[in-house]
Amino acid sequence: MTSTELEMVLQGYSIAISTLTQEIQALRIDIQKQKRIDNLPDWINLKTAVSLKGGAAFPTYRSKLFLQPCCGRNYQFLGGVKCWRREDVLDWLAIADSGLKAYAENWHVSIPENYERRSA
């Protein structure tokens, strides 16, 4: 094997190792995300849901039902506290203002005009 051929083989190994390293890092991130989801309770109150989502302050979410999980619908009271199923909260976490109109329509809820303008 010539030195040029050897260099090409080594470059191939280097690329393969780099690719594998990136895939392992992505898998670790996916596993960490899944662990966080698995550790969530079956029922999640608004305070916990808001802490997971971030964005606006808790009083904003509390006072504007259309910003809550399921646009303030599909909840149950547990110990006198409004709670949503984990799956509903996980769906809601991905909703930004740009997708709020479509999300609200799924729950048959209208949103204020200023939020509608922000939504796609």
VOGU-3710 file (C-alpha; in Angstrom, 3 decimals, decimal comma):
1> mtstelemvl> 0,000/0,000/0,000  1,403/3,380/-0,968  1,534/6,322/1,411  -1,210/8,088/-0,592  -3,493/5,082/-0,312  -2,757/4,827/3,407  -3,579/8,519/3,877  -6,900/8,022/2,072  -7,776/5,038/4,263  -6,891/7,026/7,387
11> qgysiaistl> -9,008/9,960/6,189  -11,898/7,567/5,660  -11,500/6,238/9,208  -11,310/9,773/10,550  -14,540/10,739/8,779  -16,258/7,578/9,992  -15,167/8,217/13,587  -16,333/11,833/13,387  -19,721/10,748/12,023  -20,122/8,100/14,719
21> tqeiqalrid> -19,198/10,622/17,421  -21,900/13,013/16,181  -24,474/10,207/16,080  -23,598/9,142/19,619  -23,985/12,732/20,854  -27,379/12,994/19,136  -28,475/9,706/20,725  -27,396/10,924/24,165  -29,468/14,081/23,719  -32,473/12,015/22,586
31> iqkqkridnl> -32,112/9,726/25,607  -31,926/12,708/27,968  -35,062/14,221/26,406  -36,899/10,914/26,679  -35,884/10,561/30,333  -37,304/14,023/31,063  -40,571/13,061/29,363  -40,729/9,704/31,142  -40,203/11,453/34,485  -43,205/13,740/33,994
41> pdwinlktav> -46,313/12,781/35,947  -49,447/11,598/34,142  -51,228/14,813/35,136  -49,520/18,216/34,954  -50,768/21,445/36,515  -50,399/24,842/34,855  -47,465/25,952/36,989  -45,441/22,876/36,008  -46,506/23,125/32,360  -45,450/26,783/32,209
51> slkggaafpt> -42,090/26,001/33,825  -41,490/23,393/31,107  -42,515/25,692/28,267  -40,977/28,978/29,316  -41,772/32,110/27,381  -44,381/34,301/29,025  -44,695/34,748/32,771  -46,981/32,431/34,751  -49,630/35,149/35,373  -49,937/35,630/31,594
61> yrsklflqpc> -50,652/31,942/31,044  -53,008/31,864/34,024  -55,080/34,828/32,822  -55,198/33,941/29,093  -56,889/30,582/28,723  -56,087/30,362/25,003  -52,357/30,245/25,898  -52,804/27,257/28,217  -52,545/23,602/27,235  -55,545/22,646/25,083
71> cgrnyqflgg> -56,387/26,372/25,046  -57,654/26,032/28,580  -59,820/23,012/27,779  -59,620/19,249/28,251  -58,442/19,504/31,850  -59,431/17,692/35,020  -59,292/18,874/38,602  -56,927/16,925/40,822  -57,072/18,039/44,413  -58,850/21,186/43,296
81> vkcwrredvl> -56,110/22,107/40,809  -56,626/22,243/37,037  -54,401/19,614/35,381  -53,859/18,253/31,866  -52,705/14,845/30,691  -48,991/14,589/29,989  -49,578/13,948/26,255  -51,636/17,131/25,905  -48,961/19,190/27,642  -46,215/17,689/25,473
91> dwlaiadsgl> -48,174/18,662/22,332  -48,685/22,177/23,723  -44,994/22,675/24,514  -44,162/22,832/20,802  -46,736/25,565/20,053  -45,335/29,055/19,494  -47,435/32,141/18,757  -46,942/31,451/15,052  -48,877/28,176/15,382  -51,389/29,327/17,977
101> kayaenwhvs> -54,259/29,960/15,567  -54,188/26,420/14,139  -53,757/24,953/17,621  -56,723/26,958/18,937  -58,868/25,911/15,974  -58,229/22,264/16,896  -59,745/23,021/20,301  -62,558/25,162/18,823  -61,273/28,249/20,606  -60,947/31,724/19,138
111> ipenyerrsa> -57,944/33,849/19,945  -57,623/37,650/20,138  -56,868/39,505/16,931  -53,360/40,556/18,001  -52,435/36,882/18,524  -54,128/35,919/15,274  -51,910/38,375/13,396  -48,810/36,737/14,907  -50,017/33,318/13,854  -49,339/31,827/10,434
//
